[in-house]
Amino acid sequence: MTSSSPVGADAPRTPDPGTPSTPDAGEALLRVAQRLEGLFTDLAGEHGLTAFQARTLRALHEISSQGALARRLGCTASRVSIVTRELEGRGLVSKVASVGDRRMRVARPTTEGTRIIDAIGAGLAARSPLVSGLTDDQVADLFRLLSLVETAP
């Protein structure tokens, strides 16, 4: 019997020293997130964008509602409106009539906006530790686990 095995049914278990604790996992996650955020910030900066502007531009490929966009980005709808106007002023976003309600105008990336997001994506693919350090199966496992953490109460 090893020292980490309980002697009786009610005996406390001693954690395996090789098993990371929840705080260890949290710290590792924060370090990786900080590294990825730094990389994303650098890549956005190469195109004259802040990381938030680049995230907004990328999200506009999928979301047209200001409210849904604000929820995705974790900010207020007014912040989304301000950033969208900034991107529009740079020619990276244009306002078009909504397919569902022609009276509404929604922001969509322009060809140049799409080119920049594609370039940032290519830079992430080339320099991300997720690509260089993990197999495709490991990335899928990581995504599944992060999704569980993200949706936990």
C-alpha positions in Angstrom: 0.0 0.0 0.0 1.4 3.4 -0.9 1.4 6.5 1.3 -1.4 8.1 -0.8 -3.7 5.1 -0.2 -6.3 5.5 2.6 -5.9 3.1 5.4 -9.6 3.0 6.2 -12.7 3.9 4.2 -13.0 7.3 6.0 -9.3 8.1 5.9 -8.4 11.3 3.9 -6.6 10.9 0.7 -3.3 12.4 0.2 -3.0 14.0 -3.3 -0.5 12.5 -5.7 2.4 15.0 -5.8 2.5 14.6 -9.6 -1.2 15.6 -10.1 -1.7 19.3 -10.6 -4.1 21.0 -8.3 -7.0 23.2 -9.4 -5.0 26.3 -8.6 -2.1 25.0 -10.6 -4.4 24.4 -13.6 -5.9 27.9 -13.2 -2.5 29.5 -13.1 -1.4 27.6 -16.2 -4.6 28.6 -18.0 -3.9 32.3 -17.0 -0.3 32.1 -18.3 -1.4 30.6 -21.6 -4.2 33.2 -22.0 -1.8 36.0 -21.3 0.6 34.6 -23.9 -2.1 34.3 -26.5 -3.5 37.8 -25.7 0.0 39.2 -26.1 0.4 37.5 -29.5 -3.1 38.6 -30.6 -2.4 42.2 -29.5 0.9 42.2 -31.4 -0.7 40.9 -34.6 -3.6 43.4 -34.3 -1.0 46.2 -33.8 0.8 45.2 -37.0 -2.4 46.2 -38.8 -3.0 49.4 -36.7 -5.7 47.9 -34.6 -6.2 47.3 -30.9 -6.9 43.8 -29.8 -10.5 44.8 -29.1 -11.0 46.3 -32.5 -9.6 43.1 -34.1 -11.9 40.9 -31.9 -14.9 43.1 -32.9 -14.0 42.9 -36.6 -13.7 39.1 -36.4 -16.9 38.8 -34.5 -18.7 40.9 -37.1 -18.3 38.0 -39.6 -20.7 35.9 -37.5 -22.9 38.4 -35.6 -24.8 41.4 -36.7 -26.8 42.3 -33.6 -25.2 44.9 -31.5 -26.5 43.2 -28.4 -25.3 39.8 -29.3 -21.9 41.3 -30.3 -21.6 43.0 -27.0 -22.4 39.8 -25.1 -19.8 37.9 -27.2 -17.1 40.6 -26.5 -18.1 41.1 -22.9 -18.8 44.8 -23.2 -21.7 47.3 -23.6 -23.6 47.8 -26.8 -22.4 51.5 -26.7 -18.8 50.3 -26.7 -19.6 48.1 -29.7 -21.2 51.1 -31.5 -18.1 53.3 -30.9 -15.7 50.6 -32.1 -17.8 49.8 -35.1 -17.8 53.5 -36.1 -14.0 53.6 -35.7 -13.7 50.5 -37.9 -16.1 52.1 -40.4 -14.0 55.2 -40.5 -11.0 53.2 -41.4 -12.9 51.4 -44.2 -12.8 48.0 -42.5 -16.6 47.9 -41.8 -19.5 49.1 -43.8 -23.2 49.4 -42.8 -25.6 47.5 -44.9 -29.4 46.9 -44.8 -30.3 43.9 -42.6 -31.6 40.9 -44.5 -34.4 40.4 -41.9 -35.4 44.0 -41.6 -34.5 46.4 -44.4 -35.0 49.4 -42.1 -32.1 48.3 -39.9 -28.5 48.8 -40.8 -25.9 46.2 -39.7 -22.1 46.4 -39.7 -20.3 43.9 -41.9 -16.5 43.7 -42.6 -15.4 45.1 -45.9 -13.0 43.2 -48.2 -10.1 45.0 -46.5 -11.5 44.2 -43.1 -11.7 40.5 -44.0 -8.2 40.6 -45.4 -6.8 42.0 -42.1 -8.7 39.4 -40.0 -7.4 36.6 -42.3 -3.9 37.9 -41.9 -4.2 38.0 -38.1 -5.6 34.5 -38.2 -2.7 33.3 -40.4 -0.3 34.9 -37.9 -2.0 33.2 -35.0 -1.8 29.8 -36.8 1.9 30.3 -37.5 2.9 31.5 -34.1 0.3 30.1 -31.6 1.5 27.6 -29.0 -1.8 25.8 -29.5 -0.7 25.0 -33.0 3.0 24.2 -32.3 2.5 22.4 -29.0 -0.7 20.3 -29.4 -2.0 17.7 -31.8 -5.4 18.2 -33.5 -6.9 15.7 -31.0 -5.4 17.6 -28.1 -6.8 20.9 -29.4 -10.2 19.3 -29.7 -9.9 18.0 -26.1 -8.8 21.4 -24.9 -11.7 23.1 -26.6 -14.1 20.7 -25.0 -12.7 21.2 -21.5 -12.5 25.0 -21.9 -16.2 25.0 -23.1 -17.1 23.1 -19.9 -15.2 25.7 -17.8 -16.7 28.6 -19.7 -20.3 27.5 -19.2 -19.9 26.4 -15.5 -21.9 28.4 -13.0 
